[in-house]
Amino acid sequence: MNPTTAPSATPPAPAMATGRDRSRFWAGLSAALFVPAVLAAGVLLLSSERVSGCVMYGVQCAKGLPGWLFVWSACIGAVAFVVALAAPALRVRQVALAAQLFAECTALLVILSYYA
């Protein structure tokens, strides 16, 4: 048998091995940037008249952040982050990354829209 006509014994490289799949990287980056984004949203809100008046003088204070919506969004984002890191299938990781980004954006929008 001619060695040039023999089929290759090595399987083709999967997408993640060639560097085209960055879903785990983006999931980690967005999770790492979530806490600074929440802090930045808080600082941004302190520049508004309503929140700064509440902090300084105790007037026009809201009852508080709707905790259930923020907590659910943050928990869904955390679960999606774990799935994006641990799932073996590329499509599952991509969907989990999209769910994570959506949940984190929802949590940030809850903060910004409730106090603004």
C-alpha positions in Angstrom: 0.0 0.0 0.0 1.3 3.4 -0.9 1.6 5.7 2.1 0.5 8.7 0.2 -2.9 7.3 -0.6 -3.6 6.1 3.0 -6.3 8.0 4.9 -5.1 10.3 7.7 -5.2 8.7 11.1 -5.8 12.1 12.9 -9.3 13.5 12.9 -9.9 17.1 11.8 -9.4 19.7 14.5 -12.6 20.9 16.2 -13.5 24.6 16.0 -12.4 25.4 19.6 -8.9 23.9 19.0 -8.3 26.2 16.0 -9.2 29.3 17.9 -12.4 30.2 16.2 -14.6 29.6 19.2 -14.2 32.4 21.7 -17.5 31.8 23.7 -15.7 30.8 26.9 -13.4 33.8 26.7 -16.3 36.2 26.2 -18.4 34.5 28.9 -15.5 35.0 31.4 -14.9 38.5 30.3 -18.5 39.6 30.6 -18.8 37.9 34.0 -15.6 39.7 35.2 -16.9 43.0 33.9 -20.4 42.7 35.4 -19.5 43.9 38.9 -17.6 47.0 37.6 -20.5 47.7 35.3 -22.9 47.6 38.3 -20.6 50.0 40.2 -20.4 52.3 37.2 -24.2 52.3 37.0 -24.3 53.3 40.7 -21.9 56.1 40.2 -23.8 57.3 37.1 -27.0 57.3 39.1 -25.4 59.4 41.9 -25.1 62.2 39.3 -28.9 62.3 38.9 -30.9 64.8 40.9 -33.3 62.3 42.3 -30.7 59.9 43.7 -28.3 62.5 44.9 -31.2 64.3 46.7 -32.2 61.0 48.3 -28.6 60.3 49.5 -27.9 63.9 50.7 -31.3 65.1 52.0 -33.5 62.0 52.2 -36.1 63.5 49.8 -37.7 61.7 46.8 -36.4 58.3 47.9 -37.7 55.3 46.2 -38.7 52.2 48.2 -35.7 50.3 46.9 -34.5 48.3 44.0 -37.0 45.6 42.9 -34.7 42.9 44.4 -36.5 39.9 42.9 -35.9 41.1 39.3 -32.3 41.9 39.9 -31.6 38.7 41.8 -33.3 36.5 39.1 -31.4 38.3 36.3 -28.1 37.9 38.2 -28.8 34.2 39.0 -29.8 33.4 35.4 -26.6 35.1 34.2 -24.5 33.1 36.7 -26.1 29.8 35.6 -25.6 30.7 31.9 -22.0 31.6 32.7 -21.4 28.1 34.1 -23.1 26.5 31.1 -21.0 28.6 28.7 -17.8 27.4 30.4 -18.8 23.7 30.9 -20.8 22.8 27.9 -19.0 20.6 25.4 -21.1 21.6 22.4 -20.3 24.8 20.6 -23.9 25.8 19.9 -24.8 25.3 23.5 -22.0 27.5 24.6 -23.0 30.2 22.2 -26.7 30.1 23.3 -25.5 30.2 27.0 -23.3 33.2 26.2 -26.2 35.0 24.6 -28.4 34.2 27.7 -25.7 35.4 30.0 -25.3 38.7 28.2 -29.1 39.2 28.1 -29.4 38.5 31.8 -26.6 40.8 32.8 -28.0 43.6 30.6 -31.4 43.1 32.2 -29.9 43.4 35.7 -28.1 46.6 34.7 -31.2 48.0 33.1 -33.2 47.3 36.3 -30.7 49.4 38.3 -30.6 52.2 35.8 -34.4 52.4 35.0 -35.6 52.1 38.6 -33.5 54.9 40.0 -33.2 57.2 37.0 
